Amino acid sequence: MIDLRSDTLTRPTEAMRAAMASAEVGDDVYGEDPTAARLEERVAAMFGHEAALFVPTGSMGNVLAVRSLVAPGQEVLCESRAHIARAELGAHGAYSGITMRTWIDPRGQVDLPTIRSLFAPDMGPFFVPTAAISVENTHNFAGGAVLPLQDLRDLREFATGVGAGIHLDGARIWNAHVATGTPFEEYGAVADVLSVCLSKGLGAPIGSVLVGSSDAVAEARVWRKRMGGGMRQVGILAAAGLHALDHHVERLADDHAHARLLAEACGVDPASVDTNIVVVDRSDAAEFVAAAHAEGVAVATVGPTAVRMVTHLDVTRDDAEKAAAVLGRL
């Protein structure tokens, strides 16, 4: 089976397993795991922020990041298909007591005029105030679309002017960096807090990193524990993240090339595929997925008429070509 359902399906390479097996570890709840600390310091520096926190999942990272900016009873604005709104099971409302309002963009982009119209200042006890704006780069359900740096800078300027924070869901920020050449610190500069994932395109078995100010990370560390995310000898997992940063970033260009190959076979303009995700509109999405599976290619529905295919570390060029032949014929 050639599995294109998600880039979360990757398995650790032998070299990554060796790095994990030899990791120096300690008790991270006591702040004594040296490998976790090394990962946190490295990622914080990459994005130009003061501190970082290793967390088990991207959803937890997003919940902790958003709650550092938005108090209970306040709101965050985001695009309608943002992961925080669509794929985190209402965690932000359940844990943090916040609400969301959304704008709609077919490519998941920053629509600044609409954001300006949605933004609600504190107008007293009758209206929910906007505390933050969340953006996702790359945008998962918009087919791995990249958000242009200038659009993010314009959003940063607006948010600063109205006193709102910016959360960047950077689960696949590595793909945006490879696709555009934009330095990580430039992405970090537009956000007050961001969450980046190690277990998607980078191929680590688990883990994300929350990045922000020292105060935000200190508070997030408390809430991580409160939510059951305090981990002990977590350096075994952090070592996988360090190995991924050393060896699996630049190779994402291969995944992007493989995605364009799939897109072309499926009648999607390859130029519209920014990174490693292809979304194909099919009125018979469920039937299409079943037919592909029967021929050895696993893809997934992400809506009643949307089929998603995602290239990743475990999909070779040969795999991509074989999958393209099957999907194109179907």
C-alpha positions, -999 to 999 in steps of 0.1 A, spaced: 0 0 0 13 35 -10 -1 55 19 -9 92 10 -34 98 37 -12 121 57 24 130 64 18 120 100 22 84 89 60 85 86 81 60 106 114 68 122 144 60 100 171 38 113 194 68 119 166 85 138 161 54 159 198 53 167 197 89 178 167 82 201 184 51 216 215 71 225 197 102 238 208 117 271 177 120 293 164 133 326 130 142 342 115 169 321 88 178 347 117 187 370 133 206 341 162 181 340 160 165 305 191 179 287 180 167 252 145 183 255 162 215 267 186 214 237 157 210 213 137 238 229 167 262 229 174 254 193 139 259 180 134 291 199 166 305 184 156 294 149 125 315 151 140 344 169 120 340 202 130 338 238 119 303 247 101 271 236 84 241 250 83 206 237 47 191 237 34 158 226 10 170 199 4 199 176 -32 203 189 -18 207 224 7 232 211 -20 252 194 -43 252 225 -15 264 247 -3 290 222 -38 305 216 -47 305 253 -15 325 260 -31 353 239 -68 349 245 -86 349 278 -118 331 286 -147 350 270 -125 365 243 -122 355 207 -96 345 181 -102 352 144 -90 325 119 -97 312 84 -128 290 82 -108 258 75 -80 265 100 -69 234 119 -77 251 152 -113 256 141 -119 224 122 -97 196 134 -90 200 172 -124 188 184 -134 221 200 -105 220 224 -100 257 225 -136 262 238 -135 232 260 -101 240 277 -98 277 274 -133 290 272 -127 311 241 -148 316 209 -138 319 172 -150 339 142 -138 331 108 -132 345 73 -134 324 42 -106 322 15 -104 293 -10 -66 292 -5 -66 298 32 -49 332 28 -48 363 49 -78 384 39 -68 416 57 -99 437 46 -122 411 60 -101 407 91 -104 445 97 -141 443 94 -143 413 118 -120 427 144 -140 437 175 -123 461 200 -134 460 237 -169 476 235 -181 469 270 -201 440 284 -223 434 253 -197 422 227 -170 396 226 -136 413 221 -111 401 196 -78 392 214 -59 375 187 -57 364 150 -45 330 140 -30 320 107 -19 286 94 13 283 72 12 261 53 -26 258 53 -35 221 55 -71 220 42 -63 246 15 -39 221 -1 -7 230 17 -9 266 5 18 290 15 10 323 31 31 351 15 55 368 39 43 403 30 7 394 38 19 382 72 38 413 78 8 434 68 -13 414 93 14 419 120 13 457 114 -25 457 117 -26 435 148 0 457 165 -20 488 158 -51 474 174 -34 456 202 -42 420 191 -18 391 193 -9 368 164 -8 330 167 9 311 138 0 275 134 33 264 118 27 227 118 42 226 83 62 258 85 92 237 73 75 232 40 68 269 36 105 276 43 117 251 17 91 262 -9 99 299 -6 134 302 9 119 325 36 142 323 67 126 309 98 133 340 118 112 360 93 82 338 100 89 340 138 89 378 136 53 381 125 39 360 154 37 365 192 35 327 196 37 298 172 35 260 173 57 239 149 53 202 143 81 176 142 60 146 134 47 155 99 71 163 71 101 160 94 93 124 102 97 123 140 74 99 157 58 124 180 60 160 191 56 197 185 73 228 199 55 259 212 76 290 206 72 325 222 82 348 250 97 335 283 65 344 301 42 327 276 63 295 277 65 295 315 27 297 316 23 271 289 46 247 309 22 249 338 -8 244 316 9 215 298 12 197 331 -24 207 340 -36 191 308 -18 159 314 12 167 292 40 167 317 65 141 304 95 125 321 125 111 301 112 128 270 147 133 256 142 100 237 115 118 217 133 152 216 163 134 201 142 124 171 132 161 166 168 172 167 178 145 142 149 156 119 161 192 120 196 181 110 186 157 82 149 161 71 143 197 63 158 204 29 146 170 16 111 183 18 117 196 -17 114 160 -29 79 158 -13 69 189 -31 80 176 -65 62 143 -58 30 162 -50 31 181 -83 35 148 -101 3 135 -84 -15 168 -91 -7 166 -128 -20 130 -130 -52 140 -114 -59 170 -136 -49 197 -111 -25 224 -122 9 216 -107 16 253 -104 -12 256 -79 5 230 -56 28 249 -32 41 221 -11 33 185 -3 -6 184 -3 -29 180 -32 -67 183 -28 -89 171 -56 -126 179 -59 -147 148 -65 -184 145 -62 -179 108 -54 -151 113 -29 -158 83 -7 -161 60 -37 -129 74 -52 -111 67 -19 -124 31 -19 -114 25 -55 -79 38 -49 -75 17 -18 -85 -14 -38 -56 -7 -62 -30 -2 -35 -31 36 -30 -45 51 3 -59 86 1 -84 103 24 -115 125 23 -113 159 40 -148 168 31 -179 154 13 -164 163 -21 -127 167 -13 -100 140 -16 -66 148 -1 -32 132 -9 -1 140 10 35 131 1 61 125 28 94 109 38 81 73 33 69 80 -3 97 75 -28 98 88 -64 88 53 -76 59 52 -52 47 86 -64 49 75 -100 30 43 -93 3 62 -73 0 89 -100 -7 62 -126 -35 47 -105 -50 80 -94 -49 95 -129 -66 65 -144 -93 65 -117 
